[in-house]
Amino acid sequence: MITVQFKQNTHKEWVAMEASGHALSGEYGHDLVCAAVSTLTISLVNNIERLTGIAPIVSLDPDGGYLYMERPEGLNDNQLGIFQLLVESTYLALSEDVAGNYAEYLTVTIS
């Protein structure tokens, strides 16, 4: 199972996301849940950098199965707004669209 945990600060702002595990919903190369989660989480990281001009803090396992992303310090108001929108969009896509259809393979939480 894949678990994705989104983290918010006391102001309910998104500050981090951690995805770990393997869905095992299909054979290697044909696992739709894994492909969806990978696409959404990697796109989140890439689009934060593309649209804010600032790279998020990232840690990952190059062999797959783990990705951690954290909001960097020093974002201006515009960059912070973009970051919040992108993370919210990814949270909704994972929690409602993917987990909504494949709950046995994916758990999404907020802490």
Phi, psi and omega in degrees: 000145174264136173242134176236122180245122175261142182241137177240153175272186183292344178266009181064027174269141176291133180233338182197164176213138178227124179241133179211155177104183180228137183289317183056037179269356178193172180293157182308131181090350180228022181269101184296322181292315178300316180297318180296312181296316179299314181298313182294316184286321178290322175298322177303308181300312181296318183288330173301313180293316181298316189267341177253339184079005180235132181282131173290163174283125186228140171225135180210161173265115182299342178272359177097167176091359178204130174213127175239134179226134180228144178293130178283161175283161171085014177286137174280177185300319179295313179298319179296319177298317178296314179303312182299317180296317180295317180292318178301316179298317179293318177302312181296318180298316181288313187285323184263315185279307183280302181295331177298333179254341185224049185300335180286349182243349186214131174239132180236128180226166173237136175230000000 
